[in-house]
Amino acid sequence: MWTMRAFAYGAVMASAVLVAGPVVAQSFWERLIFGTPGSDTPQEWQMCQGKGNATIEQRINGCTMEIANEDDKRNLAGAYANRARAYQDRGDQDHAIQDYDQAIRNNPKLAGAYFGRGAAYTQKGAYDLALQDYNQALKIEPSNAEAFFNRGTNYSMQGQYDRAVADFDQAIRLKPIFPAAFNNRCSARAKAGQLQQALADCEEAWRQRPNDPNNLDTRAFTYLKLGQVDRALADYNAALGLNPNLPSSLYGRGLVKLKKGDRRGATTDMASAKSIQPDIAEEFARYGMK
């Protein structure tokens, strides 16, 4: 129901996306992973940066070699941050946090390290620690749309929807073409009961990035809260056509089928959703959907 695509991560209910996509200037991750434009770097550092379609393990190994041989603190911070990102792509938040700690120790002004560690904390449910890191990242780079986006997503996961919407507003102001931000603002507004505003956001997310299962899922949830069950069903079907294992769409479709009198179909969808995300029923219940 909202996107946490943050480093292409999967989600907490529907699609929570913590985003770290490119911005007009080089984004946090473009600088960390790809280095500065035109830089002449050795093979180990190129692997560490993820160039040449390097695998996650190659990235980790490349960064490890650089860390062992690097004396310059700024370069050392970059190597730790790149390895942390690789650990995140492997789903290893604990090692990622350890490496971000080292990156920050070597370069306290490396905004991307705070940003990345914040995302790792968010994934672990350590929302207060994540908030501290996003705040620090924004102190260093106050015009970074992705940092506002991730902080907004962090607020949304805590149920602080007004603060979430305010941060998504800032992200969109800084980066008007930002479908994930429109999607997540749609989700926050829908959960806060601002359904017509939510629907407008979902429509803009759809305009900017058609056929995204996460946005279809969020719009379906909004339609379901509006009582427009046929439109909700159409969007849930479309989302599941693109991602058959999206638990929030399976569970949401189950609720729609239940409202339409299809108890057998509802039971099947809800059971499938619970097999993927065991707490999905509790997640929906928090938003008043039973």
Buried (B, 14 or more C-beta within 10 A) or exposed (E): BBBBBBBEBBBBBBBBBBBBBEBEEBBBBBBBBBBEEEEEBEEBBBBBBBBEEBEBEBBBBBBBBBBEEBEEEEBBBBBBBBBBBBBBBBEBBEBBBBBBBBBBEBBEEBBBBBBBBBBBBBBBEBBEBBBBBBEBBBEBBEBBBBBBBBBBBBBBBBEBBEBBBBBBBBBBEBBEEBBBBBBBBBBBBBBBEBBEBBBBBBBBBBEBBEEBBBBBBBBBBBBBBBEBBEBBBBBBBBBBEBBEEBBBBBBBBBBBBBBEEBEEBBEBBBEBBBEEBEEBBEBBEEBEBE
